Amino acid sequence: MKKIAIFPGSFDPYTLGHHDIVMRSLNLFDEVIIGIGYNSTKKSRYFEIDDMVKKVESVYENIPGVKVIVYNELTSTLAKKHDAKFLIRGLRNTTDFEYENTISQMNRYLNAELETVFLITSPRYAAISSTIIREVHRFGGDVTEFLPYNV
């Protein structure tokens, strides 16, 4: 049976830290679906979602087993639609774990077949966050070192 995992997030923007998690996940799963979602706690996106999809797709155009989709529903529902039994989440620190653990428990309640797999962020990417990248970019700073594509 094919092992399908979803890597969900708002990815605003998608960083090298995210890319590292996907590449490492390909050692564990047959297919990784990057689900770029709308976060209901955020009023708007900084980077347009369609542009982000194109940029992320370009990163994986020659890498089999990676698919990029947009979704606007519960992640547990998305997983059912794609026959995914796994969610992938990257953890930078204990604060991330506390937040992600709560979400993982709810996803498991909503979809009993869904298992969340936590991957610890590689040390060289631990300081990268989409929030910081957005702020640096907003004020004209160079963020190319932190992204797997050109802005």
C-alpha positions as a printed Julia matrix, in Angstrom:
151×3 Matrix{Float64}:
   0.0    0.0     0.0
   1.29   3.43   -0.97
   2.3    5.62    1.98
   0.9    9.12    1.37
   1.64  12.04    3.67
   0.37  15.59    3.7
   2.6   18.47    4.72
   0.04  21.17    5.53
   0.69  24.84    6.18
   0.04  28.36    5.05
   3.61  28.53    3.69
   3.58  32.33    3.52
   6.33  32.01    2.35
   7.62  28.48    1.78
  11.17  28.39    3.17
  14.28  26.24    2.98
  13.23  24.81    6.34
  10.0   23.57    4.77
  11.93  22.23    1.78
  14.28  20.32    4.1
  11.31  18.67    5.83
   9.83  17.6     2.48
  13.1   16.17    1.19
  13.64  14.19    4.4
  10.01  13.0     4.29
  10.58  11.44    0.89
  12.78   8.87    2.7
   9.72   7.84    4.73
   6.78   8.17    2.33
   5.99   7.28   -1.26
   4.19  10.55   -1.87
   4.26  13.9    -0.09
   1.46  16.34   -0.76
   2.31  19.91    0.15
  -1.02  21.39    1.14
  -0.99  25.16    1.0
  -3.93  26.17    3.1
  -5.78  29.26    4.13
  -5.19  29.94    7.82
  -8.4   31.23    9.38
  -6.42  32.99   12.14
  -4.59  35.15    9.6
  -6.54  37.98    7.96
  -4.65  37.88    4.68
  -1.59  36.44    3.01
   1.57  38.41    2.34
   2.51  36.37   -0.74
  -0.34  35.54   -3.13
  -1.31  31.89   -2.85
  -1.29  31.25   -6.62
   2.23  32.67   -6.91
   3.38  30.56   -3.96
   1.94  27.41   -5.56
   3.86  28.12   -8.79
   7.1   28.77   -6.91
   6.79  25.61   -4.8
   5.83  23.51   -7.84
   8.95  24.78   -9.63
  11.13  23.53   -6.75
   9.79  19.97   -7.18
   9.23  19.8   -10.94
  11.98  17.18  -11.3
  11.37  15.37   -8.01
   8.87  12.52   -8.25
   6.57  11.9    -5.35
   5.84  15.53   -4.48
   2.58  17.24   -5.31
   1.41  20.77   -4.43
  -2.24  21.58   -3.79
  -4.3   24.41   -2.31
  -6.96  23.64    0.25
  -9.52  25.45    2.36
 -10.94  22.8     4.69
  -9.98  20.79    7.73
  -6.65  19.05    7.25
  -8.18  15.8     8.53
 -10.81  16.0     5.76
  -8.15  16.75    3.15
  -6.22  13.66    4.26
  -9.28  11.45    3.78
  -9.83  12.83    0.26
  -6.26  11.95   -0.73
  -6.06   8.61    1.12
  -3.25  10.07    3.22
  -2.68   8.33    6.53
   0.09  10.67    7.68
   0.62  14.35    8.39
   4.12  15.77    8.46
   5.02  18.58   10.82
   8.39  20.18   11.43
   9.39  21.17   14.95
  11.92  23.91   15.65
  11.52  24.04   19.42
   9.35  23.09   22.39
   6.92  25.92   21.67
   6.26  24.39   18.24
   5.74  21.0    19.91
   3.1   22.32   22.33
   1.17  23.94   19.5
   1.53  21.03   17.05
   0.69  18.4    19.67
  -2.7   20.01   20.32
  -3.48  20.13   16.6
  -2.3   16.54   16.2
  -4.69  15.35   18.9
  -7.64  17.08   17.25
  -6.73  15.72   13.81
  -6.58  12.22   15.29
 -10.0   12.73   16.9
 -11.46  13.88   13.56
  -9.75  11.13   11.55
  -8.74   8.09   13.61
  -6.56   6.73   10.78
  -4.41   9.87   10.63
  -0.99   9.77   12.28
   1.12  12.91   12.71
   4.85  12.47   12.18
   7.05  15.13   13.74
  10.45  15.84   12.22
  12.93  17.94   14.13
  14.15  20.85   12.04
  17.72  20.59   10.81
  19.88  22.91   12.95
  20.86  25.16   10.05
  17.17  25.99    9.43
  15.96  26.23   13.03
  16.03  30.04   13.08
  14.02  30.42    9.87
  10.34  31.28   10.23
   7.9   32.51    7.64
   6.95  35.39    9.94
  10.51  36.67   10.11
  11.03  36.2     6.37
   7.88  38.24    5.65
   9.08  41.09    7.88
  12.54  41.17    6.35
  11.05  41.13    2.83
   8.43  43.77    3.67
  11.17  46.2     4.64
  13.37  45.5     1.63
  15.79  42.99    3.12
  17.3   40.19    1.05
  15.63  36.87    1.87
  16.98  34.78   -1.04
  19.31  32.84    1.28
  16.27  31.42    3.12
  14.07  30.4     0.17
  14.4   27.53   -2.36
  13.22  29.81   -5.22
  13.57  33.45   -6.27
  11.13  36.03   -4.94
